[in-house]
């Protein structure tokens, strides 16, 4: 059995940190938005936003010769990314349990940018909460039909929980606010391919 498969599918922050010290071929793939990545990321990780994976999954799979640990804020998007990348035949995929939140909680190193922005999950909570509040108040004070807005958002959140997906998050990720620094997917793939023959990690 290949050494790549000795790593568990889900890895906690301590195990990931220890693995990075002893397994230079392991790559960190951060699937958050460019703006989130710019705000704070694990040194040495590569930013490949979730919304680009489906289109480029075969190229990314070809550029990853060894194991890859998928990272997001809390773990949800990383699991979605895992499902997408497995469609390209990749099997050496692992998820950082609890994402950046768990990594930071364990006191592990993060590289911070000059601008701190809200994470995508926080944006979803903010927008959804505002719409529900507006719908509820509008339904009480203006017209009952406005209350349908709150019902619709609530139903969308319930569907999101059941399917472990988030249409609102997908839409918000495409806003200029979340694009932040430009993420050149072809440049990222080129770097991954180059490091197949020189497995070193840079910040």
N, C-alpha and C positions, 0 to 999 in steps of 0.2 A: 504493500500500500504506500502511496506517495506520502512524503512528509507533510505536504500541504493539508492532508486530511486529519492530521493529529490535532489540529486546532478545533475547538468546539464551534458550532454554528453561531452561538451567541456568546460574546466575551465581555466580562466586566472590565472596568477601567484599569484595575490593577493588572489583570492578565494582559490586556492590550499594551500597557506601558512596559511590562516585563518582556513581552514578545518583541517589541520594537527594539529593545536593547540587544537581543540575541539573534533575531531573524531579519537581517537587512533587506531581504527580498520581499518582505511584507509591505504592501502599499496601503495607505489610508486614502479612501475616496470619500470626500465630503460632498454630500448631495444637497446641501442647503443652497439658498439663493446666493448669488455673488455678493450682495450687500451684507447678508448674514456672515458669510465667510470673511469678508473684509473686516467686519467688526471684531471677530475673534475666531481663531481656528487653532487646531493642534499643529504645532510645527512639523513641517514635512508632508502635510496632507495636500491632496490635489482636489481642486474644486470642479466637480462635474455635476451641475444642477440636475435635479430629478427630471425637470421638463425637457432635458436634452438627451436623456438616456435611451429612450425608445428609438430615436432616429440614429443614434451612434453606437448602439449596444454591441454590434459586431466588431466595429473598429476598437472599441474599448476592451472587449474580450480578447481580441488579438494582441493588444498592447500590454495586457496583464499576464505575464508568464507565471507568476507566483500567486500566493494568497493575497486577498484584498479584504480589508476591514472597512465596511461601509459605515459612515458617520452622518448623523443629522443632529437636530437639537435634542430630541427625546427618544429617538429610536423608530418612530412610526414611518417616516419617509425612507429611512434606511431599509426597513423591511419591504417597502414598495419597490425600492431600487433593486433589492435582491431578487424579487420576483421578475422584474424586467430583464436583468442581466442573465438570469438562468435560461431565458428564452434563447440566448445566443450560445448556449451550451456550456457556460461557465459553471463550475462546481466548487471552486476553491473560494467561496464567498463566506464572509463572517460579518456579524453586526455588533457594533459597540452598544452594549446594553445600557439604556438610559441616555445615550448620546452625549453631547457636549455638557448637558446639565450634570450628569453623573460624573463625567471627567473632571469638571470644575469642582464639584462637591468633594472629590477625593484629593483635591489640592494638586492636581496634575497641571503641567505647564500649558499655557495658552499664549498664542501670539495675538496681541490686541492691535487693532487699527486705530487711526486717529478719530474716526467717526463711529459712534455706537448707535445702532439702529435696532428697532424692535424685531424680534424673531417672527417668523411667519405664523407660528401657532398663536403668539400673542396678538398679532394683527387680526387673525381670524376671530379670536375671542372679542376683541374690541369692536370690530365691524358687526359681528353677529349680535353682540350685546346691545349695541346702539340701535340696530334695526328692530330687535325685539322690543326694546323700550319704546322706541318711536311708534311701533305698531300698536302696542298695548295702550299707550297714552292717547294716540290718535283715535283708536277705536272707542275709548271712553269719552273723550272730549269733543271730537270732531264728527266722526261718522263710523258706525260699526264695521263697515267694510274694510276700513284701514287696519282693523285688527287681524285681518287675513294675513298681513305681512308678518306679524309675529308667529302665526301658525305655520306659515311657509318656511320661515327660518328655522323654527323648532323642528319641523319635519326633516329639513335638510341636515340639521345637526345629528338627528337620530339616525338617518340613513348613512351619514358619514361614519358614525360609530360602528354600525353594523358591518359596513363594507371596508372599514379601515382605509377610507379615501376621503378626499376633501375637495369638492369642486371649487368652493370659495377660495381655498388656499392656492389652488392651481391658477385661478384668475388673478389673485393678488400677486403671485410670484412674477407675473408678466408686467406689472407696473414698473415705470422708471425708477421709483423709490427702491424697489427690490433688485434692480439690475446692478446698481452700484458700479463697481469697477467692471470693466469689460472682461468677460470670461471667454477666451478663445479656445473652443473645444479642440480644434485641430492642433493648436500649440500644446495643449495638455496631453493629447494622444501622442504627439511627437516626443514629448519629454518622457512619457511612460515607456515608449518603445526604446528610446535611447538608454534608459536605465535598466533594461533587460540584460544588457551586457556590462553595466556598471552599477550594481545595486547599492547606491549610496543614498542617504536621505538628507535633503536640504530644507531650510525653513522657507 
